[in-house]
Amino acid sequence: MRRILVTGAATRTGGRLIQHLERIPNAEVFAVDDLDPVERFSSHFERLDIDHLSFARYLLDLKPHTVVHLQTVDRSALHGATRAHEETTVGAQALFGAIGRCTTVRHVVVKSDGAVYGAGPRSPSVVTVKSRLEPTGGRYQRDLEQMELFVRETAERHDHVDYTILRLAPIFGPTIANPISAYLTLPGVPTLLGFDPRLQLLSESDALRVFLHAIERPAPGTFNVAGRGQLYLSRILRLGRRVPQPLPKRAFHAALRGLERSGIALPKHTIALLKHGRVMGTTGMESVLGFVPEFTCRQTTMVGYGRVPAEVRQ
């Protein structure tokens, strides 16, 4: 029986991934998070802090064959900056330390984020996995860098395990509860006057599909994952029939503070993205990982706004 351990089971992507993994013959799925799941699944769930020793003991006792680490999302708005930092970095250190001592693990899939590249005026027009990282994304960006460093160090010491790191573009969809989706679906969207960033998006379904693909077809390495194409923010808002509200810098940040008070908190790395944009090269995603997203960036945008593109209807 193949045992699969999934961290980040409380995320919507994590819960849906577990539901799909439960359908794999001869697979037994185990789920972990420090929050209660929002999606229902039948697999065994343990509410554990992954940065505590109890989690490392749990993993070593479980003896999984595959580990999927999804508990890398930015939860600073929920837990506070310090706790979110500990969960991402200390949790990763505990996780990969335990994996290094576990003799049964053969494949590890790690969710990272395009935020690891930062977003600034000097960023390359297209960033690749070899691009220099711009220190513009705040603590979350640094936490992702540290987390990925733990992965590489563990991989160097244990060459019998395949490690796959997936740097995802922002996930946009009608049911995903993340800051970028909340921002883009506002009736009136505050934007920074004089800036029209180029963006890539990834659909909810493709985010799920790429993890299923990576689990079933191990390919060690680091891969950017995004829908084909790119869109300017202004075009995204037009497709969603939203009203942009261009504001000077001071008024733009005041509007963002107002959004935070109303429950829509945009983290620093997302604000930087909405100023300067980011486009990732995805050649390795297709040629090495062997994954092709179902939806382009334009189609992802329309589906995220509840509109079905004509080419999808046909």
N, C-alpha and C positions, 0 to 999 in steps of 0.2 A: 504494500500500500504506500503510495507516494504522499508524503506529508508536506503541506504548503502552509507557511506562516505568513500572515499579512498584518503589518502594522498600519496604523491610520485607518482602522476599520470604521471609525465614526464619520469619516468624510463620505460625501455622496459617491465619489468615484470608488473609494475603498469598498463601500457596502455593495455597490453594483458589481464590482469585480469579484467579490466573494460569491455573490449569487451565481455568476457565470462559472466560477471555478468549481462550485458544488456539482455542476453537471458533468464534470470530467470523470470518466470511468476510472476506478481504482485510485481516486485522489481523496485525501482527507484534509480539510481546510481548518485552520485555527486562526482566530482573529484577536487582535490586541489594540487597545487604545486607552487613553485616560479619560475619554468622554464616552457617553452612551451613543450607540449607532443611530443614525437617522434612517437607514434602510434596514429592512427586515431580512434576516438570513437565518439558516438553521445550524450553521457551524458553531462550534464551541467558541465563546467569547470570554476573554479575560480583561477586566478593567485594571490596567497596570500602568504605572509611570515608567516609560522606557529608560529614563535616566536613573532608575533605582536598581539596586543589586537584585531585587526580587525578579525583575524582568530577565536579567542575564541567567539566573538560575532556572527560570521557566523555559527559556530557549534551550539550555543545555539538557534539561530533563525531557523536553519534547523531541529533540533530535530530528528537526525538519530536514527535508532534502532541498527545498526551494524556499527562499525568503524574499518577500516583496515588501520593500520599505517605502510606504506612502506617507508616513508621519513626518513630513518635511514641509508642510504648508505653514504659512506665516499666521500664527495664532496670537500675535501681539495684541490685537484689539480685544481678544477674549481673555488671555492670561496675563497681559502686561508684558513689557519688553524683556524684563529679566527672566521671567518664567519661560517665555517663548524661546529665548536664547538657550536656556538650559535644556529644553526639550529637544531642540534641533542639534546642538553640538554635543552636549554631555550624553544625550540619548543616543546619538550616532556612535560616540566613542564606546558606550556600553554595548550597543548592538554589535558593532563590528569586532569588538574585543571578544564577545561571546561566540560570534561566528568563527573567529580564528581558533577557538578552542573546541569547536564542535566538528567532529570527524564525519558527520553525515551530510553536511551542506555541500551541494555541488553547484548551485546557481543562485545568484543574488541579483534582483532587479531593484534599482533605486530611482525614486522619483526626485529629480532636481527641477530647476526652473531656469528659464531664460534670464531671470533677474540676476543670475550669477555673473552675467556680462556687464551689468550696470547699463546706464543710458545717459549719455552726455553729449555735448557739442563736438567732442573730438572722437567719438566712437566711430568705428568703420561703418561704411554704408551697408555692408553685410558682414556679420560676425560669424566666425567658424569656431570649431572646438579648439583651434590653435590660436585664436585671437587673444590679445592681451586684455585682461579684465580691467574695466574702468571703475575706480573706487567711488561710485556715485549712488549706489543703492542702499547705503546705510547698513544697519546691523544685520538685516536679513541676508543681504548679499554676502557679507563676511561669514555669516553662519553657514550659508550654502558652500562657500569656498572651503571652510574648515571641514564640513561634512564630506565633501568630495575628496579632500585630502586623506581623511580617515579611510575611505574606500580604496584609494590607490595604494596607501601604505599596507593595508590588509591584503590586497591583491598581490603585492610584491612578495609578501611573506608566505602566501599560500596559493601556489600556482595550480592546485587541483580544483579551485573554485572559479567559475566564470562570473565576472561582475559586469553588469550592464547598467550604465547611468543614462537616464533619459531626461534631457533638458527641455521641458515643455514650454511652448508659447502659452500666453494666457488662454485659459479655457473659457469659452463663451457659450452660453446656452440658456434656455428658458427655465431650467430647474436648478442650475448650479448656483449656489449662494456664495459667490465670491465678490470682492470689491469691484473688479472691472465690469462684471455683468450688472451689478447694481448701479454703477456710474453710467454705463452706456444706455441703460433703459430708463433713465430719468426723462420726464417729458421735456424739460429744458436743461441742456447739458452745459455747464460752465467750461469754457475752454480758454486757453491762454492766447491773448491777442498776439498775432504775428507768428504763431506756431501752428503747424499742421503736420503732426508726426506720421511717419509710415509705420504701420502695425501689421503684425501677423496674429492670427487667432487659430485656436484648435477647438473643434466641436466636442461636445460632451461625449458623443458616441465614439469619436476617434481617440479621445483620451483613454477610454475604456479598451478599445480595440488594440492600441499599441502595447498596453500592458499584457493583455492576453497573448498577443503575438510574441512579445519578448519572453514570456514564460515558456511558451511551447517551442520557440526557436532560439535557443541561447546564442547570443552574439556578444562576446566581451567587447567593451569599449564604451565611449561616451558619444551620445547622439543627440543632435537637435531635432525636435519634433514640432512640426507646424503644418497647417494646411497650405497647399500650393498657392502661390501668389502673395500679394500684399495690397493693403488699402490705406489710403490716407484717412485720418480720423474724420475729416469732413465728409468723406465718401461713406464711411460707416454710418454716420449719423443720418445722412440722406437716405441710405437704404432702410434705416430703421424709422424714417419719418419723424426724427427727433429734431428739436429746435436748438441749434448751437447758440451759446451766449458768450461771444468773445469778450474777455475781460483783461484789463491791464494786470500786471503781476500782483500788485497788492490786493486788488479786488478779487483776483482769481483765488489767491490763498485764503482770503476772508470767506469766499464762497465754500471752499473746501472745509474750513472750520465749521461753517454752518451745516454742511452735510454730515460731519462727524457728530455734531450735537443731535442730529436727527437719526443717527444710527448707521450712517454710511461712512465708515472711516477708510480713507485711502492711505495705505502705508507709503513710506518714502520712496520705495522702489517703483511703486505704481505711479506716483506723481511724476517721478523722473521719466518714466515711460511715456506719459501723456504730454510731456514737454518735448522730448527728443526722439521718441520712437525707437524701434529696434527691428531689424530684419535679420533672421538667422539663416545661414546656409544649411540646407537639408540633404545634401548629396549623399552623405553616409547613411542617413535614415533609409533611403531607397536602395542604394547599391550594396551596403554591407548588412544593415539590419534587415533589409528586405521588406520594409513596411511602406505602404502608400496610403495616405489618408483618403477616406471616402469623399470628404467634403473639401472644396477649396476655401480660401479665406472669404471670398464673396458669398459662397453658399452657406458657410458657417454663420456669417453675419445675418443673412436673411432668416435662417432657421432659428438663430438666437432671438430674433425679433418676432418669431411666430409666423413668419412668411415662408411659404414653400417655393423655392426657385423653380422656374418653368422647366429647366432641364431635369430636375428631380421628379417633377410630376409626370413627365413623359415615360 
